[in-house]
Amino acid sequence: MTSALVYLGDLRTEATHLASGTKVQFDAPIDNHGKGEAFSPTDMVATSLGTCMMTLMGIAANAHGIKMEGTKANILKVMGAAPRKIAEIRIAFEFPVNEYSSKEKKILQNAALTCPVALSLHPGLLQNITFQW
């Protein structure tokens, strides 16, 4: 088992990561009857894509001696209306000032774009990913 969920009421759920005991709460978004006081499930999908990409870039950076500490990502989830689903995820990676070679950039970009979450999402979901060096 990976996780366990409990419904807390008021459209809030709590997930427990069973291996570590870490807990995360989720709310329905404001535009879908919720309070928006925590990540929504669709927020977490978009955030999971960004964290997966950054983790895979970190693995590649470690393997190739590339410095990427301090890299940031800004994530925007765009919802579609009919049916209600995530239509687009925009992620802008901002790398710290460094003289990345074209080879290093290619290694990091390839790692990001082939992460398991990116490959698992529906092909109709637009993944708009930018890399700011």
ZIUR-V901079 format. One record per helix or strand of 3 or more residues. SS is the DSSP state (2 for helix, 1 for strand). FROM is the first residue (numbers start at 1). TO is the last residue. If there is no record, write none. Layout:
ss=[SS,SS]
from=[FROM,FROM]
to=[TO,TO]
This chain:
ss=[1,1,1,2,2,1,1,2,2,1]
from=[3,12,23,30,41,72,84,102,116,126]
to=[9,17,27,32,64,81,94,113,120,132]
